[in-house]
Amino acid sequence: MSTVISVANLKKSYGATQAVSGVDLQISQGEIFALLGPNGAGKTTTVEILEGFRDRDSGEVKVLGFDPATKGAAGQAWRDRIGIVLQSTEDTGDLTVYESVSHFAKYYKSPKDPREVIDLVGLSEKVDALGRTLSGGQRRRLDVALGIIGSPELIFLDEPTTGFDPEARRAFWALIRNLRDEGATVLLTTHYLDEAEALADRVAVINHGKIIEVSTPELLGGRATSLATVSWREDGLTKSEKSENPTALVSQLAVRFNGDIPELSVKRASLEDIYLEMIGGVNE
Amino acid sequence: MNKPTALSIGIQRGGLEIRQFMRQRESVVFTMLFPLILLAIFGSVFSNQIAEGVTFSQYFVAGMIASGLVNTGFQQLAIMIPMERDFGTLKRLRGTPMPASSYFIGKSILVTLSMLVQVLLLLVAGVAFFGINLPTTADKWLILLALLVIGSACSTILGIAFSNVPKSGRGASAVVSPVVIVLQFFSGVFFIFTDLPQWMQQVAAIFPLKWMTQGARSVFLPDSFAAQEVAGSWETGRTFAIIGAWLVVGLIWAIRSFKWERQ
């Protein structure tokens, strides 16, 4: 697996504020990698340095083998290989979906077919609608279409499913997996932990400008070996117990109830629980 | 497929800019008709002759054509670009391989087209309703053409440069419009320039609009009127030199200060 993004000891401060203080990251080709962290943790700054929007103070950064701070023709050739879906934009309101997508296709060396991309993001019925008439979720899908029209090798997705209904989110996740299966690498930032869990091969948690941990969603923060919560209904009350060995506890309960345990559930800590614990229990 | 050149993408962007502009109907009507409304008002209020064979309308049309250069270039872009910066249009474009020059080529095409429509409307309405006399010699038309080309380029580049001054898209109009209106008053668009107080004339002489109005007068007013200008002549050479100097200043200013993102 070749490395698509490699970051070593990245630092950036704004005045006296150290936004990023020594980030290291390695992201391989074909990975969906989620970067999680509260607002102000250095997430956006890190991603914007990788996208070439911001200059760094120090550290090594290679994205598709290039330094994103490269300007001029080389920087332009590099941009041909990446796709960026920014957070909420309000532009292209006076253009139709087709006009926007087919125009952006002209910026790239080997664009995808605009119609196909519009179908792919599920905007076929809105192809001739003006941008300003789209709903929030539809706008987001247009943003994604504009981000992937150039057949990017690497896609940056910043909060991609804000404003989506559950069905649209699932369709969107399928789309992202599909792009990955075609060989693209995806760097995702999101506030939805279930989204990271559903999509990401690996997640990194960033806080106070540093990466706290990089792991798979299943193993992050010792999640797989964390205590499981077993709960059931007894004497008209919901009872629950944390256990290192839930199987044994369930067996005991099965004996006690002589068969069916009322309202039995066994839960491991969710990614969200682990995440909140890692960033100090403060949500945003 | 080979990647298209900056110029061909720029031309495509120009088409897109025009399409977007045309879809904002209220602003199209307002931008294009407002100068005509002003012409109607001033033409009716001041129906006197300001010199032998020169009506105030004739003087005013020259000023309005010069203003048209400022409105369609400087004013339009210095308001539009901060809004695009706020909307994320510029940042999104920055994230694509689109050459930066294509964006400015697209804007220039939009300015050129709206400027031509504006000037044409003023000339047609002026001739049809206010008895405006068009230039009769080839060299006057040539000066008009040069003035439109160089004046519009200067106005465009200054609009791009000035787009960094308003702090937000919503506030841009409040920052830019007063600058334009004050300059119009100072530069002899609404009043006879030589009737203005000395200090006002001197302030105006620093900025390009005064020279654009004077250049337009040299085209639309009889040569006999040149004697009534400040210098007693049209100062055609100086006119183009000063507009050209502002073009260079604007270019350096724009290159140094242009931002693709709201700070």
Interface residues (C-beta under 8 A of the other chain):
Chain A: E51 G52 F53 Q76 A77 R79 D80 I82 I84 L86 S88 T89 E90 D91 T92 D94 L95 E99 H103 F104 K106 Y107 Y108 K109 S110 P111 L130 L146 G150
Chain B: M1 N2 K3 P4 I9 Q12 R13 L16 R19 Q20 R23 Q24 E84 D86 F87 G88 T89 K91 R92 R94 G95 T96 P97 M98 P99 E261
